[in-house]
Amino acid sequence: MQLTNQIFYFAVFITFLGLMSSFFWGKGDQKDQYRVFYWPFALGLLATSSLAFFIAPWVGKWLLIVGNFTLLAGTICISLLFSKWNNSLTLAKKTLASILFVGVFCAYLYLVAYGQTQQRIHLLNTALALVSLWQLSTLLRIMRTEDAYQIKLLIAVELFQLCARVLRSVVLILHPDPTLVSLYQEDMLGFSLRISSFLSNTVVCILISNYYIEKLMQVQQKSAHAIERGMLQSLNALSMVRDNETGNHILRTKKYLRSIASKLREMGVYKDDLSAEAIDAMAKAAPLHDIGKVGIPDHILKKNGPLTQEEWVIMKTHTSLGEQVLEAAKVEDAKHTDILDAAIEIAGGHHENWDGSGYPRGLAGLAIPLSARIMSLADMYDALVSERVYKNRWSHEDACTEILRLSGTRFDPAVVEAFMLERNHFLEIANTYQDAEA
């Protein structure tokens, strides 16, 4: 039994060292979890406790005293940490924690001198049970404002630990063993309950580490998304400065694209490519479809009238330029670049035609990215029903007729079908976000 005890405590000691590794070798944000003093202190105390229990059979009773009180101090630190989480840590709580520790320490030393092993076990079980109740009450308050699964698991583990400690004392009361002089002499039931309660502390610390890691990941994801949003907004602002289209054009085409994509998904067409996340990425990427126009000379981009053949050749390069601009914005080995990837597809492919007669690559059919096929229709509809210096505004009905005529040549027939089902919604969008009269 003694060997089993020692193997267990040594394994737990190694586990705590592993949890503390980031404290010694972590860098930057990875070490932020240790800024709250109680957390690294709790890990250090619990690691010391495990080591003391491991060595105690070879050294003597005084190491058991060290093991028990570093265990109590470590669990108290975890309680203070939980209180810090929900901003309820007060001087009164710190004082009560100190009184509890000192009181139990003095009582334990008295029982070492004049009491029995079972009395010492009852004393520590009672103290640790009180600490568990404190932790449970704090975690329950935290759960009201935070839905993290680690908090729920911590509550379950604390309940298990509390029950194990109470049951251990109950077993000793119902079946006292006057010959018991060391915890290493407990029977199998007592051993199992003690190991279970100690192991619970290890699980608690693992869950706390997991909680901190997930918080760190969330912060990094928010930062990455904020950087991505800022970059996309900057690129969009750059596009609008150089383009002669209006802000409402950007807004309308974005809504048109989302409308068609959602209808295609509802129809069960291209459903593998049209998850809610993919549609959202396409819609956010839509405003960048003409970003390549930043590279088109002003005398062509802002010409009041039809373009010459030579000018048109230059104008058509905005698709390739758009791809290059957006590709340059991608960070090497970056992950979660769905919006930027969709923007690259749309910028480079929204002038490709279903029959292969478009530009810049002459792609045909399914070789054209779906996002670009949808954007192509959305962009043309908006161009038809909007007034420009070189053309009059088309009616909604005439625009629908023209798009239907181009099904299978310029546009993907499935995309046209979705458009026709959504044409009333398109009219509503066009009327709601129409350009201001000059």
C-alpha positions, 0 to 999 in steps of 0.5 A: 500500500505504501508503494502505491501511495508513493507512486500516486503522489509522485505522479501528481507532483510531476503533473503540478510541475507540468502545470507550472511550466509556463510560469517558468518558461512561458513568454508574453501572453502565455504567462498572463495567467500567473499575474494573479499571485494566488494561482502560481502559489497554489500550484507551488504549494500543491506540488510541495504537498505531493512531494512531501507525501511521496518522501514522508515514508523515508524521512518521518512524520514532520514531512506529513505535517508539511504535506498536509499544510501545504495541501490546505494552503494550496486549496485556500489559495485556489479559493482566493483565486476564485474570489478574484475571478468574480471580484469578490475578494475582500480583506475580510475573506483574506483575514478569515482564510488566514485565521482558518489556516493558523487555527487548523495548524495550531490544532493539528500540532496539538493533535500530533503531540497529544491526539490520535491519527484519526483525530488529525484526519477528521480535523483536516477533512473538516477544514478542507470540506469548509474550503470546498464549500467556499469554492462551491459558493464562489463558483456558483456565483461566477456561473451566473455571469459566465457560461464557460464549461470549465466552471461547470466542471469545476463545480462538479469536481468540487462536489465530488471532492466534498463528498469524498472527504465527508465520506472518509470521515464517516467511514472512520467514525463508523469503523474506527481503527485504534491501530492506525498511526499513519495514512499509509496504513489505511485500508483500501476504502480509506485509501481510495477516498483519500486518493480521490479527494487529492486527485480532485485537487489535481483535476481542479488545477487542470481545469483552471489551466484549461480555463486560462488557455481558452481565455488566452485563445479567445483574446488572441482570436478577438485580436486577430478578428479586430486586425482583420476587420481593420484591414478590410475596412481600410482596403474598402475605404481605399477602394471607395476613394478611387472608385466612382461607385457610391457607398450604397452600391457597396451596401446593396451588392453585399445584401444582394450577394447574401440574398442569393447565397442564402436562397441557393442554400435553401434550395439545396444547391451548392449546399456544401459550399454555402455554410452560414460561415461561408455566406457570412465571409462572402458578404463581408468580402463583397465590398472589395470586389472592385479593389483593383480599381485603385490601380486604374488611371483616373482618366480612365476610371473617372471618364464621363462616357464610354471607354475606347478599346485601349482604355477598356483593355486597361480597365479590365486589368482591375480584376487581376490587380484586385487579386494582387492587392488582396494576396499581398494583404495575406500574412504567410501561414495565416489561418482563418482567412476565410473573408480574405480568401473569398475577397480574392475569389470575388475580386479576380472572378466576378467578371468571368462568364459561365460560358468562358467568354469573360475575363481575366482568365476566361474561366467557364462553368464550375471553374469560376468560384461560386462567390464570384458567380454570385457577385457577378449577377449582384454587380450587374443587377445593381449596375442596370438599375442604377443611373450612371453618367453614361447610361440611364437607369433600367427598370427592375422588370427589364433588369430581371428580363436581361439577367434571365436572358443571360442565364447559361451564357454570362450567369450560372443558371442556378444562381439566376434561378435563385435570383428570380426567386429573390427578385422582389427582395432585390427590388426592396433592397434597391429601393431602401438603399438607393443613391441620393439624387444628385 
